[in-house]
């Protein structure tokens, strides 16, 4: 959705343009305003940690929570030690393996590895925004939300 610029606007380098007739009533895409690049990239450890947290929150936890709900609905004994331990262990393994192998094999792990989450030039909100704007990320988020909603209703209904 375009935004109409009425006053000043900061460009990607941080310089501010003065309010002039040329800039008035000019439309600029929202992504151009909402995601300016920082001047210096983040520390590699901080960037890796952000990527791992985002991978866990948006890809691993919904997948393994859904699998645990399916096992609960099937009255499986595989979850006897605890559902939280199973989901946490599977999420940790998923995050570590996708972070290590994802950059090396992007075509094989295209569903498990989102390169946007590990881009050091983006902020945390911009990483999520870029992932969500891609068709695969949006579809994955929508399908996991719908799956978890249906499975949780079924799990509550079955007791």
N, C-alpha and C positions, 0 to 999 in steps of 0.2 A: 504494500500500500504506500503510495508516494506521500511525502510530507511537503507542504507548501512552506517555503522559507520566507519569512517576513523581515528578519533582522540579520544578525551575523551568523556565520557558520564556520566551524573549525574544520580544516581539511585534515588529511591523514598525517601530515607532518607536524601538526600542532599549531601552525600559523593561523591566525584569525583574519578573515577577510572582512573589510568594513562593509557596513550596510550601504549598498548603492542601488541604483535603479536596475542594474543588470542582474542583481541577486533577488530582487523583490519578485514575488510570485513565481519563483523558479521551483520546479518539482525535483526532488532528489529521492532516490529509493531509500527505504528505511534501513536496509542493511548497511548502507554507506555511512549513516550517522551512528548507528548503534554499535558498530564494531571497529573502532579505530585500533590500529596496531600499536602496541607499546613500543617505546623507543629501543629498549633492550630486551632480549628474550630472558625467560626465567632460568633459574638454576636447574640443571638437569634432574637433580633428585626431587625437587619440588614439582617439576613437570611430570615426572614419572609417577609420583604419588597421586597427583591430580588425575592423570590418565587411568590409573588403577582404580581409584575411587569411583570415577564416572563409569568405567566398565562394569564394576561391581553393581552399582546402583541401577543402571539402565539396561544392562544385558544379562548379567549372571543371576542376580537375586530373583528377578521375575521368572526366569526359566526354572530355577531349582525350587522355588517356592511353589510353582505350578506342578512340578513333578512330585513334590512332597504331598500336595493336596490330592493328586491323583492316587498316590499310594494310600493316603488316609481313607479316601472313598472306597478303595478296594479292600480295606481292612487288612492291610499288609503288616507283617511283623517286622519289616525292615526298619521301621522308624521307632522301635522300642527304646533305644538309648535317648532319643530326643530329636524332635523335628528341627530345632534350632541348630543343633550340632551338625546334623546332616547338611542342612542348607549352607551353614557357614563354612564347613569343610569343602563342599563342592564349589562354592563361590571362590574361596581362596585358591583352589587348584585351577579353576577356570581363569581367574585373573592373572595368576603367575604364568600359566602356559600361554595365554593369548598375548600377554605383554612381551614374553620372550620370543615366541615364534611368529607373531603377527607381522612384524616388520620384515622378516626374512621370507615369509610365504604369504603375501597378501592375497593372492588369488585363491589359495586353498582355504584360508581363514577369513574370507570376506564377511561372513556373518558374525564371527566371534571377535573380530578386531576392527575397531573404528580408529582410523589414523587421525581423525580430528581431535580425539581425546588426548593425543600425545604431541600436538603441535605447540611448541614452546613460544610461538609468537602470539598466541591467543590467550585471552583471559578465560576464567572458568565459565562465565555465562556465555561467552562467544563460542566456546567449544561445544556446549550443549546446543546453542542456536544453530551452528553449522551442521551438527549431526542430525538435528531434528528437521532441518530443511531438505535433507537428502531423502529420496523416496524410500530407500531401505530402512533408514533410521525411523522415519515416521511410521512406516508399516509395522516395524518391529515393536515400537512403543504402543501402537494401537492394538495389535494382536495380543500382546502380553497383558495389557489392561483388560481387554475383553475376556481373555482366558482366566485371569485371576478373579475377576468379578463373578463369572459363571461357576467356577470351581468353589469359591468360598460360599456362595449361596447353596450349592449342592452339599458341601460339607456341613454347613449349619443345619440344613434340612434333614440330613441323615443322622445327625447327633453326634 
